[in-house]
Amino acid sequence: MSLDQTAISIRPRAPWESLDLGFAMARRWYGPLVGLWLLTSIPVALALVLTLGWDNPWALLLWWWLKPLYEWPLLNYLSQRVFNQ
């Protein structure tokens, strides 16, 4: 990992500028991010619906509570793109 060969300039940013950078990264890598999110979140949602039922509010609550499990691939992908790996 070389910090001088990153896809973005690494520097301290204001909160609004960081938010803009996050949206720009999401727009740039939209397709792979949506694919990864669907690939990881749909099986979790299906498992919860099949075990708890379609109209059970606990299924939605558990799906939301388990978000960190299916969001780490997104962060991993973005980190690899930022550091050109």
Buried (B, 14 or more C-beta within 10 A) or exposed (E): EEEEEEEEEEEEEEEEEEEEBEEEBEEBBEEEBEEBBEEBBEEBBEBBBEEBEEEEEEBEEBBEEBEEEBBEBBEEBBEEBBBEE
